[in-house]
Amino acid sequence: MQFMKAVEERLNLDSDAAIKESWLNFYKSPIHNIRFVFFASYLPFRIHCDNHWDPETQAKNGQPQPPFRMGMLMKSFATVLQEACGLSEEKSKELVYRFSLESEKAYADIQAESGEGELDLKAIDAFFENVGEYGITVVEAFEKIEDELKSGALIEKLCPSPDEAQKTSYVAIAGAKLVSPYYAIIESRRCEKIENTLQIQCFSVNRVGEKPLQFSIAISPNFEGNPVTDLLKTEALEILKELEEIDFFEPIELAALKEQDALIEWAFGSSNSVNLKLDIKSMME
């Protein structure tokens, strides 16, 4: 979700009202986002699922059949809602059940020639009624091969391409504004829509939770050097000082802002700079 919000500017949503409305609904809130992701995850299992689940049929198949995966999906998403959205266990289960009803209804509508099918919960209900010890059996089986699976596990690594790394830069600063401490992270990025334009975005302590301060700088055709970094550290900082009415400031290492939790979290979630995201991720590990 954070990644998709970061690329929103490049999608030119204003060019199509229907796409813009769908996009805003999809990312309106974490719960809305989780709901649609659940739907996209649940429905493929349902399409390949029998209308009834029983231990004897499952015993003939070495892999868990779709109803088991659907059940585990519901359990996993309930946990996500608790951890990511701070919901109670009861509320999370209630929402996931509602998500599953929506998914089942969508499946029924797909099957019906009229486009309006009847809700049928036999598959998932039969699983929960008859699963018994099968869930424990699956968990134990995976625990036995855990060491073997670890050797082939993929490690997630956020690494920008050389081309992407050259398009963005950032600088962290500390200073004072009206005798109060002032901290900010300012990032620059070449504009993909307007040639010879540098887009600047600033995350500051006095704007946490709001929209970042944004402005642009024209890049002279005769400019020598790397405008992404050079203009950021000179002209962009001077413009920022004037716009934010900062008394004084100085560049600092990003690590000096580690205790500014809200600022760092905001910047990580809203930044368009892969370099900044990578450095924040490394700093917090």
Secondary structure, DSSP 4 states (H G I P E B T S, - for coil): -HHHHHTGGGG-GGG-HHHHHHHHHHTSSHHHHHHHHHHHHHHHHHHT--S---HHHHHT-SSPPHHHHHHHHHHHHHHHHHHHH---HHHHHHHHHHHHHHHHHHHHHHHSTTS-PPP--HHHHHHHHH-TTHHHHHHHHHHHTHHHHHTTPPPP-----HHHHHHEEEEEEEEEETTEEEEEEEEEEE-SSSTTEEEEEEEEGGGTTSPPEEEEEEPPTT--S-HHHHHIIIIIHHHHHHHHT-SEEEEE-GGGGTT-HHHHHHHHHH---HHHHHHHHHHH-
